[in-house]
Amino acid sequence: MVTSLREGKANLSRLVEMASRGEDVLITVRGKVKARLTKAQMAVSQIDNRPWADGLREFHKSIAGPAASGPAIEQILAEDRADRV
């Protein structure tokens, strides 16, 4: 299906439903195709974020170094508030 951006905005729910059933929806601006709605390949709930989270933990450990043994952020904020009084 081909639709203009103006028509697409007015009928977005219907176009998303069509795309979810596998139909490509082409969106035009001034008569030229600018975007395509297609069926999602994988639902977000199916994405495995564990490798990403593991990598983030390792990165955090690598940059934490000696500073990690310093005062907790809560302590720093409490001291800062005490200095203002």
PDB file of N, CA, C and O in Angstrom:
ATOM      1  N   MET A   1       0.840  -1.171   0.000  1.00  0.00           N
ATOM      2  CA  MET A   1       0.000   0.000   0.000  1.00  0.00           C
ATOM      3  C   MET A   1       0.888   1.239   0.000  1.00  0.00           C
ATOM      4  O   MET A   1       1.957   1.247   0.612  1.00  0.00           O
ATOM      5  N   VAL A   2       0.447   2.268  -0.679  1.00  0.00           N
ATOM      6  CA  VAL A   2       1.146   3.543  -0.718  1.00  0.00           C
ATOM      7  C   VAL A   2       0.195   4.601  -0.167  1.00  0.00           C
ATOM      8  O   VAL A   2      -0.970   4.667  -0.559  1.00  0.00           O
ATOM      9  N   THR A   3       0.704   5.424   0.742  1.00  0.00           N
ATOM     10  CA  THR A   3      -0.110   6.483   1.333  1.00  0.00           C
ATOM     11  C   THR A   3       0.739   7.719   1.549  1.00  0.00           C
ATOM     12  O   THR A   3       1.958   7.631   1.703  1.00  0.00           O
ATOM     13  N   SER A   4       0.098   8.857   1.558  1.00  0.00           N
ATOM     14  CA  SER A   4       0.829  10.098   1.816  1.00  0.00           C
ATOM     15  C   SER A   4       1.038  10.243   3.327  1.00  0.00           C
ATOM     16  O   SER A   4       0.357   9.606   4.131  1.00  0.00           O
ATOM     17  N   LEU A   5       1.968  11.073   3.677  1.00  0.00           N
ATOM     18  CA  LEU A   5       2.238  11.319   5.093  1.00  0.00           C
ATOM     19  C   LEU A   5       0.997  11.861   5.796  1.00  0.00           C
ATOM     20  O   LEU A   5       0.684  11.451   6.913  1.00  0.00           O
ATOM     21  N   ARG A   6       0.301  12.770   5.150  1.00  0.00           N
ATOM     22  CA  ARG A   6      -0.917  13.348   5.743  1.00  0.00           C
ATOM     23  C   ARG A   6      -1.967  12.268   6.002  1.00  0.00           C
ATOM     24  O   ARG A   6      -2.539  12.206   7.090  1.00  0.00           O
ATOM     25  N   GLU A   7      -2.217  11.429   5.019  1.00  0.00           N
ATOM     26  CA  GLU A   7      -3.182  10.340   5.194  1.00  0.00           C
ATOM     27  C   GLU A   7      -2.675   9.337   6.228  1.00  0.00           C
ATOM     28  O   GLU A   7      -3.451   8.792   7.013  1.00  0.00           O
ATOM     29  N   GLY A   8      -1.356   9.099   6.218  1.00  0.00           N
ATOM     30  CA  GLY A   8      -0.768   8.161   7.172  1.00  0.00           C
ATOM     31  C   GLY A   8      -0.954   8.601   8.609  1.00  0.00           C
ATOM     32  O   GLY A   8      -1.242   7.783   9.483  1.00  0.00           O
ATOM     33  N   LYS A   9      -0.788   9.906   8.858  1.00  0.00           N
ATOM     34  CA  LYS A   9      -0.982  10.408  10.221  1.00  0.00           C
ATOM     35  C   LYS A   9      -2.416  10.209  10.672  1.00  0.00           C
ATOM     36  O   LYS A   9      -2.674   9.887  11.832  1.00  0.00           O
ATOM     37  N   ALA A  10      -3.341  10.400   9.757  1.00  0.00           N
ATOM     38  CA  ALA A  10      -4.758  10.260  10.106  1.00  0.00           C
ATOM     39  C   ALA A  10      -5.161   8.801  10.303  1.00  0.00           C
ATOM     40  O   ALA A  10      -6.139   8.517  10.995  1.00  0.00           O
ATOM     41  N   ASN A  11      -4.419   7.879   9.705  1.00  0.00           N
ATOM     42  CA  ASN A  11      -4.799   6.451   9.747  1.00  0.00           C
ATOM     43  C   ASN A  11      -3.684   5.577  10.305  1.00  0.00           C
ATOM     44  O   ASN A  11      -3.567   4.414   9.921  1.00  0.00           O
ATOM     45  N   LEU A  12      -2.869   6.109  11.196  1.00  0.00           N
ATOM     46  CA  LEU A  12      -1.691   5.378  11.660  1.00  0.00           C
ATOM     47  C   LEU A  12      -2.043   4.026  12.276  1.00  0.00           C
ATOM     48  O   LEU A  12      -1.379   3.032  11.983  1.00  0.00           O
ATOM     49  N   SER A  13      -3.047   3.968  13.100  1.00  0.00           N
ATOM     50  CA  SER A  13      -3.408   2.694  13.741  1.00  0.00           C
ATOM     51  C   SER A  13      -3.714   1.619  12.707  1.00  0.00           C
ATOM     52  O   SER A  13      -3.256   0.483  12.830  1.00  0.00           O
ATOM     53  N   ARG A  14      -4.482   1.978  11.697  1.00  0.00           N
ATOM     54  CA  ARG A  14      -4.837   1.013  10.647  1.00  0.00           C
ATOM     55  C   ARG A  14      -3.602   0.600   9.860  1.00  0.00           C
ATOM     56  O   ARG A  14      -3.456  -0.572   9.512  1.00  0.00           O
ATOM     57  N   LEU A  15      -2.713   1.541   9.576  1.00  0.00           N
ATOM     58  CA  LEU A  15      -1.507   1.219   8.809  1.00  0.00           C
ATOM     59  C   LEU A  15      -0.566   0.315   9.606  1.00  0.00           C
ATOM     60  O   LEU A  15       0.044  -0.596   9.046  1.00  0.00           O
ATOM     61  N   VAL A  16      -0.450   0.563  10.896  1.00  0.00           N
ATOM     62  CA  VAL A  16       0.387  -0.299  11.737  1.00  0.00           C
ATOM     63  C   VAL A  16      -0.194  -1.702  11.776  1.00  0.00           C
ATOM     64  O   VAL A  16       0.549  -2.682  11.723  1.00  0.00           O
ATOM     65  N   GLU A  17      -1.493  -1.809  11.868  1.00  0.00           N
ATOM     66  CA  GLU A  17      -2.133  -3.128  11.863  1.00  0.00           C
ATOM     67  C   GLU A  17      -1.858  -3.857  10.548  1.00  0.00           C
ATOM     68  O   GLU A  17      -1.578  -5.056  10.547  1.00  0.00           O
ATOM     69  N   MET A  18      -1.937  -3.145   9.448  1.00  0.00           N
ATOM     70  CA  MET A  18      -1.654  -3.751   8.140  1.00  0.00           C
ATOM     71  C   MET A  18      -0.199  -4.223   8.089  1.00  0.00           C
ATOM     72  O   MET A  18       0.079  -5.327   7.620  1.00  0.00           O
ATOM     73  N   ALA A  19       0.721  -3.395   8.566  1.00  0.00           N
ATOM     74  CA  ALA A  19       2.128  -3.766   8.549  1.00  0.00           C
ATOM     75  C   ALA A  19       2.385  -4.973   9.445  1.00  0.00           C
ATOM     76  O   ALA A  19       3.198  -5.836   9.111  1.00  0.00           O
ATOM     77  N   SER A  20       1.700  -5.035  10.575  1.00  0.00           N
ATOM     78  CA  SER A  20       1.905  -6.167  11.489  1.00  0.00           C
ATOM     79  C   SER A  20       1.436  -7.487  10.880  1.00  0.00           C
ATOM     80  O   SER A  20       1.890  -8.559  11.280  1.00  0.00           O
ATOM     81  N   ARG A  21       0.527  -7.401   9.914  1.00  0.00           N
ATOM     82  CA  ARG A  21       0.072  -8.616   9.212  1.00  0.00           C
ATOM     83  C   ARG A  21       0.974  -8.966   8.035  1.00  0.00           C
ATOM     84  O   ARG A  21       0.741  -9.964   7.353  1.00  0.00           O
ATOM     85  N   GLY A  22       2.017  -8.144   7.788  1.00  0.00           N
ATOM     86  CA  GLY A  22       2.972  -8.471   6.749  1.00  0.00           C
ATOM     87  C   GLY A  22       2.900  -7.621   5.500  1.00  0.00           C
ATOM     88  O   GLY A  22       3.709  -7.799   4.590  1.00  0.00           O
ATOM     89  N   GLU A  23       1.959  -6.707   5.431  1.00  0.00           N
ATOM     90  CA  GLU A  23       1.853  -5.854   4.254  1.00  0.00           C
ATOM     91  C   GLU A  23       2.774  -4.647   4.408  1.00  0.00           C
ATOM     92  O   GLU A  23       2.725  -3.963   5.431  1.00  0.00           O
ATOM     93  N   ASP A  24       3.602  -4.378   3.420  1.00  0.00           N
ATOM     94  CA  ASP A  24       4.446  -3.181   3.446  1.00  0.00           C
ATOM     95  C   ASP A  24       3.589  -1.956   3.166  1.00  0.00           C
ATOM     96  O   ASP A  24       2.733  -1.972   2.282  1.00  0.00           O
ATOM     97  N   VAL A  25       3.826  -0.903   3.923  1.00  0.00           N
ATOM     98  CA  VAL A  25       3.123   0.356   3.734  1.00  0.00           C
ATOM     99  C   VAL A  25       4.179   1.405   3.397  1.00  0.00           C
ATOM    100  O   VAL A  25       5.052   1.703   4.212  1.00  0.00           O
ATOM    101  N   LEU A  26       4.094   1.954   2.206  1.00  0.00           N
ATOM    102  CA  LEU A  26       5.023   2.986   1.771  1.00  0.00           C
ATOM    103  C   LEU A  26       4.401   4.350   2.048  1.00  0.00           C
ATOM    104  O   LEU A  26       3.227   4.579   1.757  1.00  0.00           O
ATOM    105  N   ILE A  27       5.194   5.246   2.611  1.00  0.00           N
ATOM    106  CA  ILE A  27       4.711   6.579   2.956  1.00  0.00           C
ATOM    107  C   ILE A  27       5.418   7.589   2.072  1.00  0.00           C
ATOM    108  O   ILE A  27       6.646   7.606   1.988  1.00  0.00           O
ATOM    109  N   THR A  28       4.637   8.428   1.417  1.00  0.00           N
ATOM    110  CA  THR A  28       5.191   9.404   0.499  1.00  0.00           C
ATOM    111  C   THR A  28       5.091  10.820   1.049  1.00  0.00           C
ATOM    112  O   THR A  28       4.198  11.150   1.829  1.00  0.00           O
ATOM    113  N   VAL A  29       6.038  11.644   0.615  1.00  0.00           N
ATOM    114  CA  VAL A  29       6.010  13.080   0.892  1.00  0.00           C
ATOM    115  C   VAL A  29       6.207  13.766  -0.451  1.00  0.00           C
ATOM    116  O   VAL A  29       7.220  13.577  -1.124  1.00  0.00           O
ATOM    117  N   ARG A  30       5.229  14.556  -0.819  1.00  0.00           N
ATOM    118  CA  ARG A  30       5.247  15.231  -2.124  1.00  0.00           C
ATOM    119  C   ARG A  30       5.464  14.249  -3.279  1.00  0.00           C
ATOM    120  O   ARG A  30       6.178  14.532  -4.241  1.00  0.00           O
ATOM    121  N   GLY A  31       4.827  13.096  -3.148  1.00  0.00           N
ATOM    122  CA  GLY A  31       4.859  12.113  -4.226  1.00  0.00           C
ATOM    123  C   GLY A  31       6.073  11.200  -4.259  1.00  0.00           C
ATOM    124  O   GLY A  31       6.152  10.321  -5.117  1.00  0.00           O
ATOM    125  N   LYS A  32       7.027  11.385  -3.344  1.00  0.00           N
ATOM    126  CA  LYS A  32       8.219  10.535  -3.315  1.00  0.00           C
ATOM    127  C   LYS A  32       8.196   9.665  -2.063  1.00  0.00           C
ATOM    128  O   LYS A  32       7.901  10.145  -0.969  1.00  0.00           O
ATOM    129  N   VAL A  33       8.508   8.387  -2.231  1.00  0.00           N
ATOM    130  CA  VAL A  33       8.526   7.462  -1.100  1.00  0.00           C
ATOM    131  C   VAL A  33       9.648   7.875  -0.148  1.00  0.00           C
ATOM    132  O   VAL A  33      10.805   7.996  -0.551  1.00  0.00           O
ATOM    133  N   LYS A  34       9.289   8.090   1.129  1.00  0.00           N
ATOM    134  CA  LYS A  34      10.256   8.522   2.139  1.00  0.00           C
ATOM    135  C   LYS A  34      10.428   7.508   3.260  1.00  0.00           C
ATOM    136  O   LYS A  34      11.450   7.517   3.945  1.00  0.00           O
ATOM    137  N   ALA A  35       9.440   6.626   3.461  1.00  0.00           N
ATOM    138  CA  ALA A  35       9.531   5.669   4.567  1.00  0.00           C
ATOM    139  C   ALA A  35       8.699   4.437   4.243  1.00  0.00           C
ATOM    140  O   ALA A  35       7.861   4.433   3.341  1.00  0.00           O
ATOM    141  N   ARG A  36       8.969   3.393   5.019  1.00  0.00           N
ATOM    142  CA  ARG A  36       8.244   2.138   4.851  1.00  0.00           C
ATOM    143  C   ARG A  36       7.914   1.566   6.218  1.00  0.00           C
ATOM    144  O   ARG A  36       8.783   1.482   7.086  1.00  0.00           O
ATOM    145  N   LEU A  37       6.672   1.176   6.411  1.00  0.00           N
ATOM    146  CA  LEU A  37       6.269   0.427   7.604  1.00  0.00           C
ATOM    147  C   LEU A  37       6.277  -1.041   7.224  1.00  0.00           C
ATOM    148  O   LEU A  37       5.667  -1.434   6.230  1.00  0.00           O
ATOM    149  N   THR A  38       6.961  -1.845   8.007  1.00  0.00           N
ATOM    150  CA  THR A  38       7.000  -3.280   7.744  1.00  0.00           C
ATOM    151  C   THR A  38       6.768  -4.036   9.045  1.00  0.00           C
ATOM    152  O   THR A  38       6.835  -3.459  10.130  1.00  0.00           O
ATOM    153  N   LYS A  39       6.499  -5.308   8.927  1.00  0.00           N
ATOM    154  CA  LYS A  39       6.310  -6.153  10.089  1.00  0.00           C
ATOM    155  C   LYS A  39       7.621  -6.258  10.864  1.00  0.00           C
ATOM    156  O   LYS A  39       8.685  -6.456  10.277  1.00  0.00           O
ATOM    157  N   ALA A  40       7.536  -6.124  12.170  1.00  0.00           N
ATOM    158  CA  ALA A  40       8.728  -6.242  13.009  1.00  0.00           C
ATOM    159  C   ALA A  40       9.251  -7.670  12.949  1.00  0.00           C
ATOM    160  O   ALA A  40       8.474  -8.624  12.970  1.00  0.00           O
ATOM    161  N   GLN A  41      10.561  -7.810  12.874  1.00  0.00           N
ATOM    162  CA  GLN A  41      11.178  -9.130  12.800  1.00  0.00           C
ATOM    163  C   GLN A  41      11.153  -9.840  14.141  1.00  0.00           C
ATOM    164  O   GLN A  41      11.006 -11.061  14.201  1.00  0.00           O
ATOM    165  N   MET A  42      11.298  -9.074  15.218  1.00  0.00           N
ATOM    166  CA  MET A  42      11.379  -9.685  16.536  1.00  0.00           C
ATOM    167  C   MET A  42      10.745  -8.730  17.548  1.00  0.00           C
ATOM    168  O   MET A  42      11.005  -7.527  17.531  1.00  0.00           O
ATOM    169  N   ALA A  43       9.929  -9.273  18.409  1.00  0.00           N
ATOM    170  CA  ALA A  43       9.342  -8.456  19.464  1.00  0.00           C
ATOM    171  C   ALA A  43      10.415  -8.095  20.481  1.00  0.00           C
ATOM    172  O   ALA A  43      11.348  -8.867  20.703  1.00  0.00           O
ATOM    173  N   VAL A  44      10.288  -6.940  21.092  1.00  0.00           N
ATOM    174  CA  VAL A  44      11.269  -6.485  22.083  1.00  0.00           C
ATOM    175  C   VAL A  44      11.391  -7.494  23.216  1.00  0.00           C
ATOM    176  O   VAL A  44      12.483  -7.696  23.747  1.00  0.00           O
ATOM    177  N   SER A  45      10.293  -8.127  23.592  1.00  0.00           N
ATOM    178  CA  SER A  45      10.333  -9.088  24.691  1.00  0.00           C
ATOM    179  C   SER A  45      11.158 -10.323  24.338  1.00  0.00           C
ATOM    180  O   SER A  45      11.549 -11.074  25.231  1.00  0.00           O
ATOM    181  N   GLN A  46      11.427 -10.545  23.057  1.00  0.00           N
ATOM    182  CA  GLN A  46      12.195 -11.709  22.635  1.00  0.00           C
ATOM    183  C   GLN A  46      13.694 -11.421  22.536  1.00  0.00           C
ATOM    184  O   GLN A  46      14.485 -12.341  22.329  1.00  0.00           O
ATOM    185  N   ILE A  47      14.088 -10.165  22.679  1.00  0.00           N
ATOM    186  CA  ILE A  47      15.493  -9.807  22.568  1.00  0.00           C
ATOM    187  C   ILE A  47      16.207 -10.183  23.867  1.00  0.00           C
ATOM    188  O   ILE A  47      15.733  -9.871  24.959  1.00  0.00           O
ATOM    189  N   ASP A  48      17.333 -10.846  23.738  1.00  0.00           N
ATOM    190  CA  ASP A  48      18.115 -11.260  24.907  1.00  0.00           C
ATOM    191  C   ASP A  48      19.128 -10.169  25.233  1.00  0.00           C
ATOM    192  O   ASP A  48      20.106  -9.981  24.510  1.00  0.00           O
ATOM    193  N   ASN A  49      18.886  -9.454  26.326  1.00  0.00           N
ATOM    194  CA  ASN A  49      19.760  -8.360  26.729  1.00  0.00           C
ATOM    195  C   ASN A  49      20.895  -8.803  27.645  1.00  0.00           C
ATOM    196  O   ASN A  49      21.722  -7.983  28.043  1.00  0.00           O
ATOM    197  N   ARG A  50      20.944 -10.078  27.980  1.00  0.00           N
ATOM    198  CA  ARG A  50      21.976 -10.527  28.921  1.00  0.00           C
ATOM    199  C   ARG A  50      23.402 -10.257  28.445  1.00  0.00           C
ATOM    200  O   ARG A  50      24.213  -9.780  29.238  1.00  0.00           O
ATOM    201  N   PRO A  51      23.744 -10.539  27.188  1.00  0.00           N
ATOM    202  CA  PRO A  51      25.125 -10.238  26.767  1.00  0.00           C
ATOM    203  C   PRO A  51      25.448  -8.747  26.897  1.00  0.00           C
ATOM    204  O   PRO A  51      26.553  -8.384  27.300  1.00  0.00           O
ATOM    205  N   TRP A  52      24.502  -7.898  26.562  1.00  0.00           N
ATOM    206  CA  TRP A  52      24.709  -6.460  26.679  1.00  0.00           C
ATOM    207  C   TRP A  52      24.909  -6.084  28.143  1.00  0.00           C
ATOM    208  O   TRP A  52      25.825  -5.325  28.461  1.00  0.00           O
ATOM    209  N   ALA A  53      24.068  -6.601  29.043  1.00  0.00           N
ATOM    210  CA  ALA A  53      24.170  -6.292  30.468  1.00  0.00           C
ATOM    211  C   ALA A  53      25.494  -6.804  31.040  1.00  0.00           C
ATOM    212  O   ALA A  53      26.129  -6.119  31.842  1.00  0.00           O
ATOM    213  N   ASP A  54      25.908  -8.000  30.631  1.00  0.00           N
ATOM    214  CA  ASP A  54      27.195  -8.541  31.099  1.00  0.00           C
ATOM    215  C   ASP A  54      28.347  -7.651  30.650  1.00  0.00           C
ATOM    216  O   ASP A  54      29.261  -7.373  31.427  1.00  0.00           O
ATOM    217  N   GLY A  55      28.303  -7.209  29.414  1.00  0.00           N
ATOM    218  CA  GLY A  55      29.338  -6.316  28.911  1.00  0.00           C
ATOM    219  C   GLY A  55      29.363  -4.996  29.652  1.00  0.00           C
ATOM    220  O   GLY A  55      30.435  -4.454  29.920  1.00  0.00           O
ATOM    221  N   LEU A  56      28.195  -4.473  29.987  1.00  0.00           N
ATOM    222  CA  LEU A  56      28.110  -3.230  30.744  1.00  0.00           C
ATOM    223  C   LEU A  56      28.697  -3.403  32.140  1.00  0.00           C
ATOM    224  O   LEU A  56      29.397  -2.517  32.630  1.00  0.00           O
ATOM    225  N   ARG A  57      28.422  -4.527  32.778  1.00  0.00           N
ATOM    226  CA  ARG A  57      28.996  -4.798  34.106  1.00  0.00           C
ATOM    227  C   ARG A  57      30.518  -4.857  34.037  1.00  0.00           C
ATOM    228  O   ARG A  57      31.203  -4.295  34.891  1.00  0.00           O
ATOM    229  N   GLU A  58      31.041  -5.530  33.031  1.00  0.00           N
ATOM    230  CA  GLU A  58      32.496  -5.630  32.870  1.00  0.00           C
ATOM    231  C   GLU A  58      33.108  -4.260  32.620  1.00  0.00           C
ATOM    232  O   GLU A  58      34.165  -3.939  33.164  1.00  0.00           O
ATOM    233  N   PHE A  59      32.448  -3.455  31.798  1.00  0.00           N
ATOM    234  CA  PHE A  59      32.940  -2.115  31.532  1.00  0.00           C
ATOM    235  C   PHE A  59      32.955  -1.295  32.819  1.00  0.00           C
ATOM    236  O   PHE A  59      33.923  -0.587  33.096  1.00  0.00           O
ATOM    237  N   HIS A  60      31.905  -1.389  33.590  1.00  0.00           N
ATOM    238  CA  HIS A  60      31.827  -0.639  34.845  1.00  0.00           C
ATOM    239  C   HIS A  60      32.949  -1.047  35.788  1.00  0.00           C
ATOM    240  O   HIS A  60      33.565  -0.198  36.432  1.00  0.00           O
ATOM    241  N   LYS A  61      33.214  -2.347  35.869  1.00  0.00           N
ATOM    242  CA  LYS A  61      34.309  -2.826  36.720  1.00  0.00           C
ATOM    243  C   LYS A  61      35.643  -2.279  36.226  1.00  0.00           C
ATOM    244  O   LYS A  61      36.506  -1.925  37.030  1.00  0.00           O
ATOM    245  N   SER A  62      35.817  -2.207  34.904  1.00  0.00           N
ATOM    246  CA  SER A  62      37.100  -1.775  34.358  1.00  0.00           C
ATOM    247  C   SER A  62      37.366  -0.295  34.608  1.00  0.00           C
ATOM    248  O   SER A  62      38.524   0.110  34.714  1.00  0.00           O
ATOM    249  N   ILE A  63      36.321   0.518  34.703  1.00  0.00           N
ATOM    250  CA  ILE A  63      36.545   1.948  34.917  1.00  0.00           C
ATOM    251  C   ILE A  63      36.382   2.356  36.373  1.00  0.00           C
ATOM    252  O   ILE A  63      36.774   3.463  36.744  1.00  0.00           O
ATOM    253  N   ALA A  64      35.814   1.491  37.206  1.00  0.00           N
ATOM    254  CA  ALA A  64      35.567   1.848  38.605  1.00  0.00           C
ATOM    255  C   ALA A  64      36.879   2.043  39.353  1.00  0.00           C
ATOM    256  O   ALA A  64      37.051   3.048  40.042  1.00  0.00           O
ATOM    257  N   GLY A  65      37.783   1.121  39.230  1.00  0.00           N
ATOM    258  CA  GLY A  65      39.100   1.230  39.856  1.00  0.00           C
ATOM    259  C   GLY A  65      39.044   1.662  41.311  1.00  0.00           C
ATOM    260  O   GLY A  65      38.083   1.348  42.013  1.00  0.00           O
ATOM    261  N   PRO A  66      40.065   2.378  41.775  1.00  0.00           N
ATOM    262  CA  PRO A  66      40.144   2.801  43.171  1.00  0.00           C
ATOM    263  C   PRO A  66      39.029   3.754  43.584  1.00  0.00           C
ATOM    264  O   PRO A  66      38.677   3.810  44.763  1.00  0.00           O
ATOM    265  N   ALA A  67      38.471   4.496  42.647  1.00  0.00           N
ATOM    266  CA  ALA A  67      37.407   5.433  42.995  1.00  0.00           C
ATOM    267  C   ALA A  67      36.191   4.721  43.574  1.00  0.00           C
ATOM    268  O   ALA A  67      35.413   5.319  44.317  1.00  0.00           O
ATOM    269  N   ALA A  68      36.029   3.464  43.240  1.00  0.00           N
ATOM    270  CA  ALA A  68      34.874   2.718  43.741  1.00  0.00           C
ATOM    271  C   ALA A  68      34.941   2.548  45.253  1.00  0.00           C
ATOM    272  O   ALA A  68      33.914   2.316  45.890  1.00  0.00           O
ATOM    273  N   SER A  69      36.127   2.657  45.836  1.00  0.00           N
ATOM    274  CA  SER A  69      36.243   2.494  47.282  1.00  0.00           C
ATOM    275  C   SER A  69      36.040   3.816  48.012  1.00  0.00           C
ATOM    276  O   SER A  69      36.112   3.859  49.240  1.00  0.00           O
ATOM    277  N   GLY A  70      35.786   4.899  47.269  1.00  0.00           N
ATOM    278  CA  GLY A  70      35.568   6.221  47.871  1.00  0.00           C
ATOM    279  C   GLY A  70      34.180   6.321  48.490  1.00  0.00           C
ATOM    280  O   GLY A  70      33.456   5.330  48.585  1.00  0.00           O
ATOM    281  N   PRO A  71      33.820   7.524  48.906  1.00  0.00           N
ATOM    282  CA  PRO A  71      32.524   7.710  49.557  1.00  0.00           C
ATOM    283  C   PRO A  71      31.370   7.451  48.588  1.00  0.00           C
ATOM    284  O   PRO A  71      31.477   7.686  47.384  1.00  0.00           O
ATOM    285  N   ALA A  72      30.278   6.967  49.146  1.00  0.00           N
ATOM    286  CA  ALA A  72      29.088   6.716  48.348  1.00  0.00           C
ATOM    287  C   ALA A  72      28.473   8.054  47.949  1.00  0.00           C
ATOM    288  O   ALA A  72      28.662   9.060  48.633  1.00  0.00           O
ATOM    289  N   ILE A  73      27.745   8.060  46.849  1.00  0.00           N
ATOM    290  CA  ILE A  73      27.130   9.290  46.375  1.00  0.00           C
ATOM    291  C   ILE A  73      26.196   9.879  47.419  1.00  0.00           C
ATOM    292  O   ILE A  73      26.094  11.099  47.547  1.00  0.00           O
ATOM    293  N   GLU A  74      25.512   9.016  48.169  1.00  0.00           N
ATOM    294  CA  GLU A  74      24.614   9.509  49.206  1.00  0.00           C
ATOM    295  C   GLU A  74      25.378  10.311  50.262  1.00  0.00           C
ATOM    296  O   GLU A  74      24.892  11.333  50.745  1.00  0.00           O
ATOM    297  N   GLN A  75      26.559   9.846  50.610  1.00  0.00           N
ATOM    298  CA  GLN A  75      27.382  10.533  51.595  1.00  0.00           C
ATOM    299  C   GLN A  75      27.842  11.889  51.060  1.00  0.00           C
ATOM    300  O   GLN A  75      27.822  12.880  51.790  1.00  0.00           O
ATOM    301  N   ILE A  76      28.247  11.938  49.820  1.00  0.00           N
ATOM    302  CA  ILE A  76      28.691  13.188  49.208  1.00  0.00           C
ATOM    303  C   ILE A  76      27.542  14.202  49.185  1.00  0.00           C
ATOM    304  O   ILE A  76      27.737  15.374  49.507  1.00  0.00           O
ATOM    305  N   LEU A  77      26.348  13.746  48.803  1.00  0.00           N
ATOM    306  CA  LEU A  77      25.191  14.644  48.760  1.00  0.00           C
ATOM    307  C   LEU A  77      24.828  15.136  50.156  1.00  0.00           C
ATOM    308  O   LEU A  77      24.504  16.311  50.332  1.00  0.00           O
ATOM    309  N   ALA A  78      24.879  14.262  51.141  1.00  0.00           N
ATOM    310  CA  ALA A  78      24.557  14.651  52.520  1.00  0.00           C
ATOM    311  C   ALA A  78      25.533  15.711  53.014  1.00  0.00           C
ATOM    312  O   ALA A  78      25.122  16.679  53.653  1.00  0.00           O
ATOM    313  N   GLU A  79      26.807  15.541  52.729  1.00  0.00           N
ATOM    314  CA  GLU A  79      27.805  16.519  53.144  1.00  0.00           C
ATOM    315  C   GLU A  79      27.596  17.857  52.453  1.00  0.00           C
ATOM    316  O   GLU A  79      27.755  18.918  53.057  1.00  0.00           O
ATOM    317  N   ASP A  80      27.238  17.787  51.182  1.00  0.00           N
ATOM    318  CA  ASP A  80      26.986  19.016  50.416  1.00  0.00           C
ATOM    319  C   ASP A  80      25.797  19.765  50.994  1.00  0.00           C
ATOM    320  O   ASP A  80      25.837  20.987  51.134  1.00  0.00           O
ATOM    321  N   ARG A  81      24.746  19.042  51.328  1.00  0.00           N
ATOM    322  CA  ARG A  81      23.557  19.678  51.936  1.00  0.00           C
ATOM    323  C   ARG A  81      23.903  20.288  53.292  1.00  0.00           C
ATOM    324  O   ARG A  81      23.439  21.378  53.627  1.00  0.00           O
ATOM    325  N   ALA A  82      24.708  19.586  54.057  1.00  0.00           N
ATOM    326  CA  ALA A  82      25.105  20.082  55.385  1.00  0.00           C
ATOM    327  C   ALA A  82      25.910  21.367  55.253  1.00  0.00           C
ATOM    328  O   ALA A  82      25.776  22.264  56.085  1.00  0.00           O
ATOM    329  N   ASP A  83      26.744  21.473  54.224  1.00  0.00           N
ATOM    330  CA  ASP A  83      27.545  22.676  54.012  1.00  0.00           C
ATOM    331  C   ASP A  83      26.693  23.888  53.667  1.00  0.00           C
ATOM    332  O   ASP A  83      27.091  25.021  53.935  1.00  0.00           O
ATOM    333  N   ARG A  84      25.521  23.662  53.073  1.00  0.00           N
ATOM    334  CA  ARG A  84      24.652  24.774  52.659  1.00  0.00           C
ATOM    335  C   ARG A  84      23.872  25.364  53.830  1.00  0.00           C
ATOM    336  O   ARG A  84      23.406  26.501  53.753  1.00  0.00           O
ATOM    337  N   VAL A  85      23.729  24.605  54.905  1.00  0.00           N
ATOM    338  CA  VAL A  85      22.903  25.074  56.032  1.00  0.00           C
ATOM    339  C   VAL A  85      23.617  26.036  56.900  1.00  0.00           C
ATOM    340  O   VAL A  85      23.053  26.516  57.884  1.00  0.00           O
TER     341      VAL A  85
END
